Amino acid sequence: MSHTPSPTGPLGPFVQRDSEAHPPALTPGYKTSILRSPRNALIANLPTLSEMTAPVFMPHELGAKDNDLLTNFAKDGLPIGERIVVHGFVRDQFGQPVRNALVEVWQANASGRYRHKKDQYIGAMDPNFGGCGRMLTDDNGHYVYRTVKPGPYPWRNRINEWRPAHIHCSISGDGWAQRLITQLYFEGDPLIPECPIIKTIPDEAQIRSLIALLDKDHARPMDSLTYRFDITLRGRNATWFEN
C-alpha cells in the first residue's frame, strides 16, 4: 500500500531540494567522507511517481512497546542511565504536519556503547537495553518515545576525538523524496561544537535545528526529563485551483 498523489489533490510534486543548504559530500576533516563521497557532479532528475509516493504504515504493524526503549528489550530489570522522553513534531518546510510518518530511532546506551558485534568500545553492555525503537506520527505530526540518554564515545577520526551524545533518526514521510536520516543532539553538550561531523554543516541555524531542547514543561515529575526535537521534511508544491 502506498501514498499516491492525485493530479488535483493535495499531494502534488515536491519542491526542489536546495543543495547549497547541505554540507558538501567531501569534507576531509570528517575522514570517512573521503571514501564515501562521489568525485563527479551529481545528476539531477525530475521526480517521478517513485519519488512522490511512499509506503503507508499502519499502527497494527508496530508493537505495543516499540516506542518505549526503556522496556522493549528489558529482561531482568530496567536499563541503566538517565531516563528521558523525546517528543516533537514532523512538519514539512511549509509548516504542514506530516501525518502517519514512520520515525525510527537507534542509539548507544548510557555508557556510549551500541548493541552491535563490531562495537568494541570498553563501555559496559546493558543487558536490558536494545537501543532501537519506532513510532508513527499522529494527525498533528507529533511523535514521542522514552529512552535513556546515550553516552558519548570515542571514535577513530583523529586522536582523542569523541562523538557527542546523539540519537539516530530515520523518517519516512508520504513520499520517498521526503526520506530523511539524521541525528539529534542534546542542548548544552560541550562536545557538539568540537564534532568534525557537525563542523561540516555550513550554517549555524542548521546546527541548532539538530539540537533537542530541554522541555521541562513536559517533564514527568520524579521520572524523566523531556527533550523536544522538531523535524522538517521537504514540502509539496501547492495545487492551484480556479476561483
Secondary structure by P-SEA (a helix, b strand, c coil): ccccccccccccccccccccccccccccccccccccccccbbbbbcccccccbbbbbccccccccccccccccccccccccccbbbbbbbbccccccccbbbbbbbbcccccccccccccccccccccccccccbbbcccccccccccbbbbbcccccccccccbbbbbbbbcccccccccccccccccccccccccccccccaaaaaaacccccccccccccbbbbbbbbbccccccccccc
